């Protein structure tokens, strides 16, 4: 399947069209909304389902050197990307050191929803992937935050970062706890556990993803409207260029690891995604002086829609091209 076919299939999928519906409705100032409690329940379901299924896959294949190598590669990528992003931001924009570091942290960490959308696209194309990539996703959440704090300490020693409770914020962030916890449950219970709750974690998955992406579209549209004055050309350019640079790093790492086509596509997607859940929560504690309208709009309003509509098909096509 060519990249154009993949892009068309992805954009015309119910999941992406649901995001576009929400984004358009928000820009049109419709009163369409999903209650906050319902949106939270949808996100909890998605995290549990993807973590559980990943754990089951690992229980079937067992702990291996490949898993350890992939985890190490993910941690290194998450720590390295913010350094590149920070340098690029200082060239392309006039952001302060603090704001540039905060944005860089988002691009070093990952978007679980983008990861889920990529697994859905791979499943739809019947492309297999390593189940332990869920664990890699969890491992890539935190190192980027620590890299951003290191940048601040080196570049702007006068800026004080609030470290009280930061590690707790990172390690006990709800999305990480649920993703890792459900992964462990799936690993322990294996195929028997999956058989018991298959009708819950498999069949409704794509329908729930549609509703969640509808809400994400509404949120992204509202943020886009509120931050029009913030989105200078340099920031927009960075939001589109940085995922491609990170994707290249993920591609090189995945090839070195010998990942399958699907696993390679997922590592590239993880590398190219930007956090808009875990990192903003940590930034509120670590860098309260950073401007949330900048880093949230960049990750959720620019990079997330790009990855959801065009990025994922591109990353899958790249993985197919280099793995034959």
LINLIN-V541303 format. One record per helix or strand of 3 or more residues. SS is the DSSP state (H for helix, E for strand). FROM is the first residue (numbers start at 0). TO is the last residue. Records with the same first field share a line. If there is no record, write none. Layout:
SS: FROM-TO / FROM-TO
This chain:
H: 2-10 / 13-26 / 35-60 / 64-91 / 96-107 / 111-123 / 132-138 / 142-154 / 165-170 / 173-200 / 204-225 / 232-256 / 260-271 / 277-285 / 291-322
